[in-house]
Amino acid sequence: MLKQTILLAAAAALVGCESISGDNARVSAQAPTAPELAAYAGAHKYPATQPAKEMRSAAIVNRDRGVIKIYNFSNQPIQGADVWVNQSFVQHLNGIAPASAPVVIRFSDLYNGLGQQFSSQNEQVRTVQIESNGNLYTLEGPAAD
């Protein structure tokens, strides 16, 4: 009976495995939903007053597939990053590992502060920037895939 109780408690803990970080962002194994992505964009403003720095990273755009691949060429991880496209559309990433496979961002996961999806706009990707640890970085590119 004790064994069953422990297994049931462990299963319940795994099912409800969500936590809230300092900025009330949801952390879970599931991808954020469209309303969550739009709400995040609505709550975050582009850091227009921050001077942009350079980072050893690049953005590669595949318009046909509707994705942006972000490569981190540095030897340091990028943690808690907001990826800004055209200074308007944003998606939060928990991190980008150094010198590894790219992180892929779908156009359909990028929203602006008005709740508009990048994929529904007739816009080209002109700039890709990362806001992390109080700094704004401009990525090389974007180049076409």
Stockholm file with secondary structure:
# STOCKHOLM 1.0

chainA/1-145         MLKQTILLAAAAALVGCESISGDNARVSAQAPTAPELAAYAGAHKYPATQPAKEMRSAAIVNRDRGVIKIYNFSNQPIQGADVWVNQSFVQHLNGIAPASAPVVIRFSDLYNGLGQQFSSQNEQVRTVQIESNGNLYTLEGPAAD
#=GR chainA/1-145 SS CHHHHHHHHHHHHHHTCCEECTTCCEECSSCCCHHHHHHHHHHCCCCTTSCEEEEEEEEEEETTTTEEEEEECSSSCEEEEEEEETTTEEEEEEEECTTSSCEEEEGGGCBCTTSCBGGGSCCCCCCEEEEETTEEEEEEEEEEC
#=GC SS_cons         CHHHHHHHHHHHHHHTCCEECTTCCEECSSCCCHHHHHHHHHHCCCCTTSCEEEEEEEEEEETTTTEEEEEECSSSCEEEEEEEETTTEEEEEEEECTTSSCEEEEGGGCBCTTSCBGGGSCCCCCCEEEEETTEEEEEEEEEEC
//
